C-alpha cells in the first residue's frame, strides 16, 4: 500500500502527469487490474469466514458475511466491466444507450444529467467508507450499542492502523497528489486495506480467530 502511494506521489512531484495517465494508471493497466484482484481476494477471505461460521452452525453470521462477499464480488466485476474488455464481448443496447463509457457496468450509467459514479458510487460511497474505516474504530470501544451492532451483523472491525492508513491516503490523494486518474490508486489502496481488515479484524473474537 505504501509503495503504491509513494509511487503515485513520485509521479506527481516529478510532474509526470501524462506518463502516469498513460502508464501506471491507464485504463486496463496495472492499478485497475490490481484493484480488481484485491477485491476478489477480499471476497474470497469473506467466503472463507462464511464457510467457517456455517461449519460452527452460526448461520446468521454466515449470511451477513455472504452478503459482504457478494458486495466485493460486485465491486471487482464493476472494476473490469465484468470482463468485457478481457473477453471482447459487445456492449448491449441498454448499456450503449445509458452508459457514458459504453461499457457493461452499473457505476457509469447516467440518469439524466447525473452519473452514478459521481453520486452513489462517488461522494456517498466515499463518505460511508471513511466512516467505516476511520470513525468506527474510534467509537467501537467507547459506545456499547455500536459495538454490539457491529458484532451482531458480523462487520469486520478496522484496527487503528487501518484508520491511520486510510486517513493518510485520503489526505494525500485529495490534497497533495496531482495526476490524472489518481483515484485509481486510491481504489487499489482501499482494496489492500480491506484485505488486511478481513484477515485480522479488530473484533477477531467474533470470527473465531486471534488478534
C-alpha positions in Angstrom: 0.0 0.0 0.0 2.7 2.4 1.0 4.6 1.6 -2.2 1.6 2.4 -4.4 1.0 5.7 -2.6 4.7 6.7 -2.8 4.8 5.7 -6.5 1.8 7.9 -7.3 3.2 10.7 -5.2 6.5 10.5 -7.1 4.7 10.9 -10.5 3.0 14.0 -9.1 6.1 15.6 -7.7 8.1 15.0 -10.9 5.3 16.5 -13.0 4.8 13.2 -14.9 1.1 13.6 -15.2 0.8 12.2 -18.7 3.2 9.3 -18.0 1.0 8.3 -15.1 -2.3 8.6 -17.0 -0.9 6.5 -19.9 1.2 4.1 -17.9 0.7 3.2 -14.3 -2.9 4.5 -14.1 -4.1 3.7 -17.6 -7.4 2.0 -18.3 -6.9 -1.7 -18.1 -3.5 -1.0 -16.6 -1.7 -2.5 -13.5 -3.6 -0.4 -11.0 -7.1 -1.1 -12.3 -6.5 -4.9 -12.6 -4.7 -4.8 -9.2 -7.8 -3.3 -7.7 -10.0 -6.0 -9.2 -7.7 -8.7 -7.9 -7.6 -7.1 -4.5 -11.4 -7.0 -4.3 -11.7 -10.6 -5.4 -9.2 -11.7 -2.8 -11.1 -9.7 -0.2 -14.3 -11.5 -1.4 -12.5 -14.9 -1.0 -11.4 -14.1 2.5 -15.1 -13.3 3.4 -16.2 -16.5 1.8 -13.6 -18.3 4.0 -15.1 -16.7 7.1 -18.6 -17.5 5.8 -17.8 -21.2 5.5 -16.2 -21.2 8.9 -19.3 -19.7 10.5 -21.5 -22.2 8.7 -19.4 -25.1 9.9 -19.9 -24.0 13.5 -23.7 -23.7 13.0 -23.6 -19.9 13.1 -25.8 -19.5 10.0 -27.0 -15.9 10.8 -23.4 -14.8 10.9 -22.6 -16.7 7.8 -25.5 -15.0 6.0 -24.1 -11.5 6.8 -20.6 -12.4 5.7 -22.0 -13.9 2.4 -23.7 -10.6 1.7 -20.4 -8.7 2.2 -18.6 -11.2 0.0 -21.2 -10.6 -2.8 -20.7 -6.9 -2.4 -17.0 -7.2 -3.0 -17.5 -9.6 -5.9 -19.8 -7.0 -7.4 -17.1 -4.3 -6.9 -14.5 -6.5 -8.6 -16.8 -7.1 -11.6 -17.6 -3.5 -11.9 -13.9 -2.5 -11.8 -13.2 -4.5 -15.0 -16.7 -4.1 -16.6 -17.4 -7.7 -15.8 -14.6 -8.9 -18.1 -15.9 -7.2 -21.2 -12.6 -6.0 -22.4 -10.9 -9.2 -21.4 -13.2 -11.5 -23.3 -14.2 -8.9 -26.0 -18.0 -9.2 -26.0 -20.1 -6.4 -27.4 -21.9 -3.9 -25.2 -25.7 -4.5 -25.1 -28.2 -1.9 -26.5 -29.2 -0.8 -23.0 -25.6 0.0 -21.9 -24.9 1.6 -25.3 -27.7 4.0 -24.6 -27.3 4.7 -20.9 -23.6 4.0 -20.0 -21.4 7.0 -20.5 -18.3 4.8 -21.3 -20.4 2.5 -23.5 -19.4 -0.4 -21.2 -21.1 -3.2 -19.3 -21.1 -1.8 -15.8 -23.5 -0.1 -13.5 -21.4 2.7 -12.0 -21.0 4.6 -15.3 -24.8 4.6 -16.0 -26.2 8.1 -16.4 -29.7 9.0 -15.2 -30.5 12.3 -16.9 -27.5 14.6 -16.1 -26.5 12.5 -13.1 -23.9 9.8 -13.3 -24.0 7.0 -10.6 -20.2 7.1 -10.4 -20.2 10.7 -9.2 -23.2 10.3 -6.9 -24.0 7.0 -5.3 -20.6 5.5 -6.2 -18.8 8.7 -5.6 -19.3 11.1 -2.7 -21.9 8.9 -0.9 -19.9 5.7 -1.0 -16.7 7.5 -0.1 -18.3 9.0 3.0 -19.6 5.6 4.1 -16.2 4.0 3.6 -14.4 6.7 5.6 -17.0 6.4 8.4 -16.3 2.7 8.4 -12.5 2.9 8.2 -11.9 6.0 10.4 -14.8 6.6 12.7 -15.9 3.1 13.6 -12.6 2.0 15.1 -12.8 5.1 17.4 -16.4 4.6 18.6 -16.5 0.8 18.8 -14.6 0.6 22.2 -16.5 3.6 23.6 -20.1 3.1 22.5 -21.6 -0.2 23.6 -24.5 0.0 21.3 -22.3 0.5 18.3 -20.0 -2.4 19.4 -23.0 -4.7 19.8 -24.5 -3.8 16.5 -21.1 -4.2 14.7 -20.6 -7.6 16.2 -24.2 -8.7 15.6 -24.0 -8.0 11.9 -20.5 -9.6 11.7 -18.9 -6.4 10.3 -15.2 -6.8 10.4 -13.8 -4.0 12.5 -10.9 -2.0 11.2 -8.0 -1.6 13.6 -6.5 1.8 14.3 -3.6 1.1 11.9 -6.2 0.7 9.1 -7.8 4.0 10.1 -4.4 5.8 10.0 -3.6 4.3 6.6 -7.0 5.2 5.2 -6.9 8.8 6.5 -3.3 9.3 5.4 -4.0 8.0 1.9 -7.2 10.1 1.6 -5.4 13.3 2.6 -2.5 12.8 0.2 -4.7 11.8 -2.7 -7.2 14.6 -2.2 -4.8 17.5 -1.4 -1.2 16.7 -2.4 -1.1 14.3 -5.4 -2.0 15.9 -8.7 -2.1 13.4 -11.6 -5.0 12.3 -13.8 -6.7 9.1 -12.7 -5.1 9.4 -9.2 -8.3 7.9 -7.7 -7.4 4.6 -9.4 -4.5 4.4 -6.9 -6.9 5.2 -4.1 -9.2 2.3 -5.1 -6.2 0.0 -5.2 -5.1 1.1 -1.7 -8.6 0.6 -0.5 -8.7 -3.0 -1.7 -5.5 -3.7 0.1 -6.7 -2.2 3.3 -9.9 -4.2 3.1 -7.9 -7.4 2.6 -5.9 -6.6 5.7 -9.0 -5.9 7.8 -10.7 -9.1 6.8 -7.6 -11.2 7.6 -7.2 -9.6 11.1 -10.3 -7.7 12.2 -10.3 -5.8 15.4 -13.3 -7.8 16.6 -11.5 -11.1 15.8 -13.3 -12.8 18.7 -16.4 -12.8 16.6 -14.7 -14.7 13.8 -13.1 -17.4 16.0 -9.6 -16.0 15.3 -6.9 -14.5 17.5 -5.8 -10.9 17.2 
